[in-house]
Amino acid sequence: MKNLNLLLLLFLVVLAGCKTQKIAPKPIPVAQEKVAPAATTPVPQATAATPAKQGKPANISSKEERFSTATGETADYGANRYFVIMGSFSVLENAKRLKETLTSENFHPVILKNESGMFRVCGNSYAEEGAARARIAEVRAQFSKYSDIWLLIRKQ
């Protein structure tokens, strides 16, 4: 009797453990629908160089801070107060790598260091804010990978 109960229990365990698993069916690919262009009047698209309110190009962030050229860098920016920043790093080696890349792309970058120890890779510097903002818009239009460049204003 004990063996029969044990055999029955084993049979139930095996039977319960051998359930078939339900596998989700593979989705059927949907054919691409071809849509004919609508006959509407095209809406002019705003560009990065389109002036926003107050005569400044849209989406150009700026920051004002004190800085100097990083150790080993030479730059003569004279009275220029506006700097096009191509990248900002806490590690000098990363800034140097970007500088090499920019140099190979015909930029003339300089590494700046702010009071907090951040290394700013400057692509250009200008005496007038409008010229600096125009250059940022131009670089963004030519190089999509530099869409996050910004304006650094030298604090006096």
N, C-alpha and C positions, 0 to 999 in steps of 0.2 A: 504494500500500500504506500509505503514511504517512497519507494522507487517510482511508482506510478504518479504520485503527486509531483515529485521532482521532475519527471519526464514531461508532465503536462505544463508545469511552470516554465521549463526550458523551451517547450514548443511555443508558448505564448510570447515569450521574450523574443524568440527568433522571428516569429510572425510579425510582431509589432516593430521590430528593428528593420525589417525588409520592406518598408513602405516605399513606394516609388516616389521619387521627388518630381515635383512639377517644375518644369523648366519653362521660363517665359519664352514665347515665340519670338523669333527674330523680326524686327520691324521691316515692313516692306518699304523700299525706297519710293519716295514720291517724285514723280516726274517734274522737272522744272517748267514753270509756266512762263511763256514768253509774253511780255507786256509791251504793247506799242506805246511810244511816248504820247502823252496827252498834248492836245493842241492848245497850249496855254502860252501866255506872254511870259518870257523869261524874266525872272526877278534878278536884278543886279546883286552880285555877291559882294560882301564887304571883304576887304583885304586887310592885311596887317598894317599896310601903309595908310589906310583910310583914317583920316583924323577923327577922333572921338570928340567929346565935349572938351572945351578949353584948348582946342588945337593940338592935342597930343595923340599919337597913335594908340590904338586900343591894345589892351593886355600887355603893356610893358611895365613890369614892376620895377621899383627903384628903392634904393636904400642909401642913407647917408651915414658915413663912418670915416674914422681916421685910419690911415694905413701908410705903409712905406713899401719900398721894393723888398722882396725877399732876399736873403743872403745869397750872394753870387749873381744877382740880377742887375743889369744896368739898363736904365731907362731915363730918357729925358722928356718928361711930359710937361715940363715948364709950368705955365699957368693953367694948363688944362684941368678942368674940374669934373668932367663927365667921362666915365669909363664904361666901355662895353664889356661886361663880364660873361665869359664863355663857360666858366665852370668854377665851382667853389669846393674846396677840400680841406679836411682837417689833417691830412697826411701829405707832406711835401712831395713824396714820390708819385702820388696820384696826379698832382698838379703838373709835375714834370712830364708825365706821360701824355697828358692832354696838350701840353705845350708842344711836344714833339709832333703830335698828330696835326695840330693847327699849323705848325711850321711847314709840314709837308703839303698842306692845303693852301699855301701862299698867304697865310696870315703872318703877322709879326707880333706874336704874343709876349707878354711880360707877366711874371708872377709877382703879385702883391701880397702883403701880409698885414692883416688888420690887428687891432689891439687885443682881440680875443684869441689870436693865434690861427685864424682861418686863412688859408691860401686861396687867393682869388686869381684866376687866370684871365688876364685882360687882353682882349683882341685889338682894341683901338681906344684912343682917348681924344677928347674934344674940348674946346673952350666953350662951345655953345651947346645947350641942352637939345635944341632942335636937331642939330647935326648928329648928335649921338643917337637920338631916337630914330632918326631916318636910317642910320647905319644898322641899328638893331632890326628894323623892319626889312631892310635889304638882305641882311644875312639870313633872317628867318625865311624869306621868300626863296633864296638860293639853296639853303641847306636845311632841310626839314629836321635833321638830327640835332640842330642847334635851336630848336623852337623854344627852349626854356632859358635863353640868354636874358640878361637883365641889365639895368642901369645902376651903376655905383656912382654916387655923388660924393666927392671929397669934402669932408667936414672941415670947416675953416676955424 
